[in-house]
Amino acid sequence: MALIAGSDESRVADTPPPSSARSGHKRSRFNALRSWKVIAGLVIVGFFVLMAIVGPYLVKANPSAMSLAILLPPSSAHWLGTTQEGQDVLAQLVDGSRSTLIVAALAASIATVVSIIVGLAGGYLGGVSDELLSVLSNIFLVIPTLPLVIVLAGYLPNRGDLSVTLVIALTGWAWGARVMRAQTLSIRKRDYIEAARATGEGTWRILLWEILPNELAIVTASFLFTAIFAILTAAGLAFLGLANVSEWSWGTMLYWAQNDSALQAGAWWWFVPPGLCIALVGTGLALLNFGFDEMTNPRLRSVRPVKRPKRGQPPTPAAPVETLRAAVTDGSRFTPVRHAGSVEEG
């Protein structure tokens, strides 16, 4: 008579996870928050947000005030030099950061809200509503964005920050709506959505409380991507003279530097700082996007390679059952394997 002994790990999936496993799962989430991409992105974006809020109180020079100090390089009197009209470049940079970040935040918020409404409603309702909203999204996706923005901004009677914000939000919502619609189509047939519908939950409650929380990663990515698009578009419109060039922003600084031939005059301190700030803010937002994506998508999390034992060292002992239980609750794919034991004759 042969007895095949099964291993204890084969019953891991059938046993409830202990409290230590749940705490390990929380610790893994906390460790994910310490991603270097998220930290670097928060530091970069936070620096510019502080500069926009506190900077005008620290740099009290009037960015539009003219003086006889024309095209001076950076010095102790003017940290970033002066323009052709004797204006302080640092004062313009600090004052323009507030306008640039406000336009980016408002445009990204409006575009994200529109993409949430269109994507959730189209993916969940289906039918004619989905077809109409999909056609509308496809139209904005296939139209070249920059020419459309230039045309819309050129025909606006008021070229202030509000008009630029509305133009950017109008042209920047379609990508997020398309992605959210695809995710909603995948979620709406799941069991918990069917259960909520069977219990009499309203449509908007299901969309906002059952479906939307499962798409927070897409919402975050859409907001950050649209913010980058808004910063670049606002700077491009100001550089082309399609915004209000009397209000200081990083794009306005580039416009006046190009208009007054700063490159030919060798005044690099006039156009390099605003261009560098635009690049740094875009980099910070991109790092936040990549970091949040890795935190919410287990497939993108970095896995440490297994170290092989050196010669003369004993092999690493097998992981205990408690560790395997924690691995199951950590969200990783784990398939218990039933090992064949020793065969005894009886």
Secondary structure, DSSP 8 states (H G I E B T S, - for coil): -EE----GGGGTTTS---HHHHHHHHHHHHHHTT-HHHHHHHHHHHHHHHHHHHHHHH--S-TT---S--S--S-SSSTT-B-TT--BHHHHHHHHHHHHHHHHHHHHHHHHHHHHHHHHHHHHH-HHHHHHHHHHHHHHHHS-HHHHHHHHHHH-S--SHHHHHHHHHHHSSHHHHHHHHHHHHHHTTSHHHHHHHHTT--HHHIIIIIIGGGGHHHHHHHHHHHHHHHHHHHHHHHHTT-S-TTS--HHHHHHHHHHTTHHHHT-HHHHHHHHHHHHHHHHHHHHHHHHHHHHH-GGGS---------TTS-------HHHHHHHHHTT------------EE-
